[in-house]
């Protein structure tokens, strides 16, 4: 049987040249792990709709404020959520349009025919 090996060297050259550093790819993997938790996805979706305080998110998701605060810290550490103080209340929001886009594209991918 004849060996029908293909020459992929040109494609491999371009892929290798454009491949980000391992550290960046590891960070990307870590970012996607943050999206792997249903509670965090629910929080992100809620914040997609409106800026909210911890107590509102806790009530909305029927969870304790402590549990929500823990998840918000994970989201904040991943730079997906930001916050600001209004008097004694801390208001949470999606950090930027990239987060909106990621959530939107995820929903679009799941609901496409």
Backbone as ProteinMPNN parsed JSONL, in Angstrom:
{"seq_chain_A": "XXXXXXXXXXXXXXXXXXXXXXXXXXXXXXXXXXXXXXXXXXXXXXXXXXXXXXXXXXXXXXXXXXXXXXXXXXXXXXXXXXXXXXXXXXXXXXXXXXXXXXXXXXXXXXXXX", "coords_chain_A": {"N_chain_A": [[0.833, -1.177, 0.0], [0.543, 2.183, -0.853], [2.103, 5.0, 0.621], [0.3, 7.74, 1.437], [0.966, 10.414, 2.339], [0.225, 13.662, 3.327], [1.389, 16.98, 2.606], [1.524, 19.236, 4.98], [2.974, 21.361, 5.772], [3.06, 24.124, 5.114], [0.57, 25.117, 6.018], [0.853, 24.448, 8.716], [2.998, 26.078, 9.406], [1.84, 28.675, 9.264], [-0.173, 28.443, 11.179], [1.329, 27.921, 13.484], [2.839, 30.262, 13.601], [0.877, 32.104, 14.191], [-0.055, 31.292, 16.628], [-0.971, 31.981, 19.925], [0.948, 32.733, 22.937], [1.632, 30.159, 25.379], [0.906, 30.927, 27.977], [-1.114, 32.851, 27.56], [-3.048, 31.261, 26.301], [-3.589, 29.506, 28.385], [-4.682, 31.299, 30.236], [-6.963, 31.955, 28.786], [-8.294, 29.506, 28.803], [-8.794, 29.358, 31.564], [-10.537, 31.53, 31.816], [-12.77, 30.593, 30.394], [-13.465, 28.51, 32.072], [-14.641, 29.866, 34.171], [-17.095, 30.465, 33.099], [-18.244, 28.019, 33.309], [-19.944, 27.471, 35.408], [-23.193, 27.196, 36.583], [-24.527, 28.942, 38.367], [-22.941, 31.256, 38.219], [-23.352, 31.876, 35.536], [-26.075, 32.474, 35.611], [-25.994, 34.768, 37.213], [-24.469, 36.466, 35.547], [-26.252, 36.632, 33.392], [-28.422, 37.909, 34.637], [-27.204, 40.362, 35.214], [-26.786, 41.19, 32.677], [-29.248, 42.034, 31.972], [-29.806, 44.059, 33.866], [-28.223, 46.407, 36.114], [-27.36, 45.411, 39.39], [-27.663, 44.993, 42.983], [-26.094, 42.951, 45.554], [-28.053, 41.88, 47.294], [-30.372, 41.942, 45.727], [-29.695, 40.211, 43.619], [-29.35, 37.851, 45.072], [-31.959, 37.458, 46.022], [-33.325, 37.187, 43.588], [-32.195, 34.816, 42.582], [-32.783, 33.057, 44.569], [-30.908, 32.506, 46.639], [-28.319, 32.663, 49.181], [-26.941, 35.793, 50.348], [-24.267, 35.602, 50.918], [-23.395, 33.409, 49.369], [-23.823, 34.454, 46.813], [-22.122, 36.673, 46.902], [-19.637, 35.38, 47.002], [-19.553, 34.188, 44.425], [-19.686, 36.491, 42.873], [-17.208, 37.602, 43.47], [-15.494, 35.788, 42.19], [-16.28, 36.286, 39.541], [-15.597, 38.977, 39.359], [-12.819, 38.855, 39.776], [-12.144, 37.622, 37.413], [-12.514, 39.645, 35.732], [-15.004, 40.045, 34.587], [-17.122, 41.242, 35.733], [-17.945, 44.38, 37.126], [-18.009, 46.905, 39.73], [-19.657, 49.504, 41.652], [-19.972, 51.959, 44.222], [-22.908, 53.061, 45.776], [-23.824, 55.106, 48.046], [-24.297, 53.164, 50.852], [-24.596, 50.889, 49.449], [-23.438, 48.434, 47.157], [-23.259, 48.297, 43.756], [-23.489, 46.031, 41.117], [-22.306, 45.242, 37.815], [-21.995, 44.266, 34.329], [-18.702, 44.116, 33.11], [-17.848, 45.102, 30.583], [-18.555, 45.602, 27.032], [-17.537, 43.358, 25.778], [-18.112, 41.212, 27.439], [-20.888, 41.158, 27.324], [-21.117, 40.477, 24.634], [-19.909, 37.907, 24.586], [-21.725, 36.417, 26.132], [-24.055, 36.811, 24.634], [-23.296, 35.667, 22.147], [-22.917, 33.05, 22.949], [-25.556, 32.287, 23.637], [-26.712, 32.629, 21.117], [-25.341, 30.674, 19.665], [-26.292, 28.35, 20.933], [-28.994, 28.424, 20.332], [-29.274, 28.411, 17.604], [-30.536, 27.122, 14.532]], "CA_chain_A": [[0.0, 0.0, 0.0], [1.341, 3.39, -1.023], [1.968, 5.997, 1.684], [-0.265, 8.972, 0.866], [1.165, 11.445, 3.342], [0.029, 15.02, 2.805], [2.319, 18.002, 3.067], [0.803, 20.303, 5.678], [3.998, 22.228, 6.365], [2.721, 25.545, 4.942], [-0.511, 25.406, 6.97], [1.401, 24.366, 10.067], [3.823, 27.273, 9.591], [0.959, 29.812, 9.542], [-0.845, 28.21, 12.467], [2.331, 28.078, 14.542], [3.216, 31.675, 13.66], [-0.211, 32.865, 14.787], [-0.46, 30.702, 17.907], [-0.601, 32.793, 21.097], [1.815, 32.105, 23.934], [0.956, 29.207, 26.263], [0.325, 31.652, 29.122], [-2.37, 33.459, 27.097], [-4.0, 30.172, 26.083], [-3.949, 29.02, 29.715], [-5.603, 32.314, 30.763], [-8.218, 31.808, 28.046], [-8.927, 28.322, 29.374], [-9.294, 29.732, 32.893], [-11.699, 32.392, 31.621], [-13.908, 29.763, 30.016], [-13.869, 27.742, 33.255], [-15.535, 30.727, 34.949], [-18.418, 30.317, 32.475], [-18.679, 26.645, 33.501], [-20.758, 27.338, 36.616], [-24.551, 27.671, 36.29], [-24.843, 30.118, 39.195], [-22.264, 32.426, 37.645], [-24.05, 32.206, 34.287], [-27.323, 33.147, 36.007], [-25.628, 36.123, 37.659], [-24.104, 37.24, 34.352], [-27.466, 36.911, 32.627], [-29.17, 38.926, 35.381], [-26.511, 41.637, 35.031], [-26.988, 41.549, 31.274], [-30.543, 42.717, 31.948], [-29.833, 45.25, 34.718], [-27.266, 46.513, 37.211], [-28.036, 44.943, 40.596], [-26.891, 44.817, 44.212], [-26.008, 41.566, 45.997], [-29.315, 41.397, 47.863], [-31.321, 41.725, 44.625], [-29.281, 38.991, 42.915], [-29.642, 36.742, 45.986], [-33.403, 37.243, 46.002], [-33.666, 36.724, 42.244], [-31.74, 33.428, 42.39], [-33.143, 32.295, 45.777], [-29.661, 32.061, 47.259], [-27.868, 33.563, 50.238], [-26.063, 36.879, 49.903], [-22.898, 35.107, 51.042], [-23.105, 32.581, 48.184], [-23.752, 35.365, 45.662], [-20.886, 37.46, 47.052], [-18.518, 34.514, 46.604], [-19.555, 34.065, 42.961], [-19.35, 37.812, 42.318], [-15.755, 37.768, 43.588], [-14.905, 35.003, 41.092], [-16.557, 37.022, 38.302], [-14.815, 40.216, 39.392], [-11.412, 38.474, 39.574], [-12.006, 37.295, 35.989], [-12.78, 40.919, 35.028], [-16.267, 39.96, 33.863], [-18.073, 42.076, 36.459], [-17.409, 45.527, 37.838], [-18.94, 47.421, 40.721], [-19.511, 50.87, 42.132], [-20.683, 52.192, 45.473], [-23.951, 54.087, 45.847], [-24.07, 55.16, 49.487], [-23.825, 51.939, 51.499], [-24.89, 49.771, 48.558], [-22.524, 48.191, 46.037], [-23.996, 47.919, 42.557], [-22.686, 45.225, 40.194], [-22.644, 45.366, 36.395], [-21.044, 43.614, 33.423], [-17.559, 45.023, 33.013], [-17.761, 45.782, 29.292], [-19.334, 45.03, 25.928], [-17.017, 42.031, 25.434], [-18.843, 40.226, 28.246], [-22.213, 41.09, 26.688], [-20.941, 39.767, 23.372], [-19.66, 36.492, 24.86], [-22.99, 35.819, 26.567], [-24.949, 36.843, 23.476], [-22.868, 34.685, 21.15], [-23.189, 31.73, 23.512], [-26.982, 32.026, 23.444], [-26.941, 32.496, 19.67], [-24.842, 29.368, 19.252], [-27.179, 27.302, 21.471], [-30.359, 28.487, 19.799], [-29.313, 28.394, 16.143], [-31.187, 25.921, 13.968]], "C_chain_A": [[0.877, 1.24, 0.0], [1.056, 4.376, 0.111], [1.483, 7.301, 1.061], [-0.215, 10.095, 1.894], [1.023, 12.821, 2.692], [1.078, 15.959, 3.38], [1.516, 19.165, 3.663], [1.751, 21.371, 6.217], [3.643, 23.712, 6.237], [1.616, 25.949, 5.93], [0.01, 25.423, 8.399], [2.261, 25.588, 10.379], [2.948, 28.461, 9.99], [0.237, 29.66, 10.879], [0.13, 28.453, 13.609], [2.72, 29.545, 14.702], [2.134, 32.509, 14.351], [-0.657, 32.376, 16.151], [-0.023, 31.601, 19.068], [0.302, 32.016, 22.053], [0.992, 31.182, 24.838], [0.269, 29.904, 27.434], [-1.024, 32.272, 28.751], [-3.427, 32.378, 26.896], [-4.47, 29.572, 27.405], [-4.95, 29.988, 30.358], [-6.963, 32.224, 30.08], [-8.993, 30.599, 28.565], [-9.527, 28.609, 30.74], [-10.534, 30.616, 32.789], [-12.931, 31.563, 31.282], [-14.371, 28.866, 31.164], [-14.837, 28.554, 34.118], [-16.962, 30.614, 34.41], [-19.005, 28.923, 32.712], [-19.547, 26.411, 34.724], [-22.131, 27.965, 36.365], [-24.92, 28.903, 37.111], [-24.191, 31.365, 38.621], [-22.925, 32.844, 36.336], [-25.358, 32.933, 34.601], [-27.051, 34.582, 36.45], [-25.281, 36.992, 36.452], [-25.337, 37.591, 33.532], [-28.298, 37.986, 33.322], [-28.542, 40.304, 35.173], [-26.547, 42.107, 33.579], [-28.267, 42.375, 31.146], [-30.532, 44.025, 32.731], [-28.67, 45.23, 35.705], [-28.011, 46.173, 38.492], [-27.089, 44.919, 41.793], [-26.932, 43.34, 44.607], [-27.358, 41.058, 46.485], [-30.351, 41.137, 46.77], [-30.984, 40.443, 43.866], [-29.619, 37.766, 43.766], [-31.134, 36.418, 45.974], [-33.845, 36.647, 44.661], [-33.337, 35.24, 42.057], [-32.078, 32.518, 43.576], [-31.914, 31.664, 46.431], [-29.294, 33.041, 48.361], [-26.973, 34.662, 49.649], [-24.606, 36.441, 49.951], [-22.498, 34.282, 49.809], [-22.961, 33.453, 46.941], [-22.468, 36.183, 45.717], [-19.667, 36.656, 46.627], [-18.425, 34.416, 45.082], [-19.213, 35.395, 42.294], [-17.849, 38.075, 42.404], [-15.043, 37.014, 42.473], [-15.076, 35.763, 39.771], [-15.749, 38.311, 38.229], [-13.332, 39.928, 39.151], [-11.13, 38.134, 38.114], [-12.278, 38.517, 35.099], [-14.029, 40.862, 34.155], [-17.315, 40.893, 34.463], [-17.314, 43.216, 37.119], [-18.413, 45.956, 38.889], [-18.667, 48.88, 41.046], [-20.352, 51.01, 43.392], [-21.705, 53.306, 45.287], [-24.39, 54.156, 47.294], [-23.473, 53.932, 50.139], [-23.986, 50.71, 50.61], [-23.843, 49.664, 47.459], [-23.357, 47.636, 44.889], [-23.041, 47.187, 41.613], [-23.22, 45.353, 38.774], [-21.632, 44.581, 35.575], [-19.926, 44.592, 33.119], [-17.435, 45.74, 31.676], [-18.581, 45.061, 28.226], [-18.813, 43.66, 25.487], [-17.786, 40.945, 26.179], [-20.245, 40.054, 27.674], [-22.146, 40.255, 25.411], [-20.734, 38.271, 23.6], [-20.949, 35.782, 25.265], [-23.951, 35.735, 25.386], [-24.584, 35.801, 22.435], [-23.08, 33.26, 21.646], [-24.65, 31.345, 23.329], [-27.306, 31.811, 21.968], [-26.496, 31.122, 19.186], [-25.79, 28.246, 19.706], [-28.539, 27.267, 20.807], [-30.417, 28.494, 18.272], [-29.872, 27.073, 15.652], [-30.187, 25.054, 13.245]], "O_chain_A": [[1.838, 1.332, 0.763], [-0.094, 4.56, 0.508], [2.185, 7.898, 0.245], [-1.247, 10.655, 2.265], [1.619, 13.102, 1.652], [1.583, 15.76, 4.484], [0.916, 19.962, 2.943], [1.351, 22.196, 7.039], [3.901, 24.483, 7.162], [1.709, 26.983, 6.591], [-0.343, 26.296, 9.193], [2.249, 26.077, 11.509], [3.268, 29.175, 10.941], [0.06, 30.631, 11.615], [-0.208, 29.116, 14.589], [2.909, 30.017, 15.823], [2.438, 33.499, 15.017], [-1.539, 32.973, 16.768], [1.154, 31.942, 19.182], [0.4, 30.791, 21.976], [-0.203, 31.403, 25.036], [-0.828, 29.514, 27.834], [-1.969, 32.221, 29.539], [-4.581, 32.564, 27.282], [-5.628, 29.173, 27.526], [-5.942, 29.56, 30.949], [-7.997, 32.399, 30.725], [-10.209, 30.666, 28.743], [-10.633, 28.164, 31.045], [-11.47, 30.474, 33.576], [-14.012, 31.802, 31.82], [-15.545, 28.5, 31.224], [-15.748, 27.992, 34.727], [-17.923, 30.663, 35.177], [-20.155, 28.674, 32.35], [-19.857, 25.264, 35.046], [-22.221, 29.13, 35.98], [-25.564, 29.816, 36.595], [-24.824, 32.418, 38.544], [-23.044, 34.037, 36.055], [-25.705, 33.903, 33.927], [-27.795, 35.498, 36.1], [-25.748, 38.126, 36.348], [-25.46, 38.71, 33.034], [-28.825, 38.881, 32.661], [-29.249, 41.293, 34.981], [-26.358, 43.29, 33.297], [-28.356, 43.289, 30.326], [-31.17, 44.996, 32.323], [-28.19, 44.162, 36.086], [-29.155, 46.588, 38.676], [-25.871, 44.834, 41.635], [-27.717, 42.569, 44.054], [-27.771, 39.949, 46.143], [-31.135, 40.194, 46.884], [-31.879, 39.676, 43.511], [-30.113, 36.764, 43.25], [-31.525, 35.252, 45.923], [-34.646, 35.714, 44.621], [-34.109, 34.5, 41.447], [-31.705, 31.345, 43.586], [-31.884, 30.471, 46.731], [-29.881, 34.118, 48.468], [-26.342, 34.485, 48.607], [-23.8, 36.86, 49.119], [-21.4, 34.441, 49.277], [-22.081, 33.219, 46.113], [-21.801, 36.367, 44.698], [-18.768, 37.182, 45.971], [-17.34, 34.548, 44.515], [-18.532, 35.423, 41.269], [-17.278, 38.701, 41.511], [-14.099, 37.531, 41.875], [-14.137, 35.869, 38.983], [-15.273, 38.69, 37.159], [-12.664, 40.657, 38.418], [-10.016, 38.332, 37.631], [-12.27, 38.421, 33.872], [-14.114, 41.532, 33.125], [-18.27, 41.285, 33.793], [-16.196, 43.044, 37.605], [-19.53, 45.441, 38.942], [-17.596, 49.414, 40.757], [-21.317, 50.274, 43.599], [-21.406, 54.355, 44.716], [-25.227, 53.367, 47.733], [-22.277, 53.676, 50.003], [-23.561, 49.615, 50.978], [-23.412, 50.672, 46.899], [-24.064, 46.638, 45.037], [-21.935, 47.654, 41.343], [-24.417, 45.544, 38.555], [-20.544, 44.264, 36.057], [-20.179, 45.776, 32.894], [-16.964, 46.876, 31.634], [-19.216, 44.042, 28.495], [-19.556, 42.882, 24.887], [-18.076, 39.887, 25.621], [-20.734, 38.931, 27.552], [-23.021, 39.429, 25.15], [-21.317, 37.451, 22.89], [-21.23, 34.678, 24.798], [-24.587, 34.704, 25.168], [-25.46, 35.125, 21.897], [-23.386, 32.364, 20.859], [-24.958, 30.225, 22.92], [-28.08, 30.92, 21.616], [-27.187, 30.482, 18.393], [-26.056, 27.309, 18.952], [-29.171, 26.213, 20.725], [-31.505, 28.575, 17.702], [-29.695, 26.034, 16.288], [-30.552, 24.007, 12.71]]}, "name": "protein", "num_of_chains": 1, "seq": "XXXXXXXXXXXXXXXXXXXXXXXXXXXXXXXXXXXXXXXXXXXXXXXXXXXXXXXXXXXXXXXXXXXXXXXXXXXXXXXXXXXXXXXXXXXXXXXXXXXXXXXXXXXXXXXXX"}
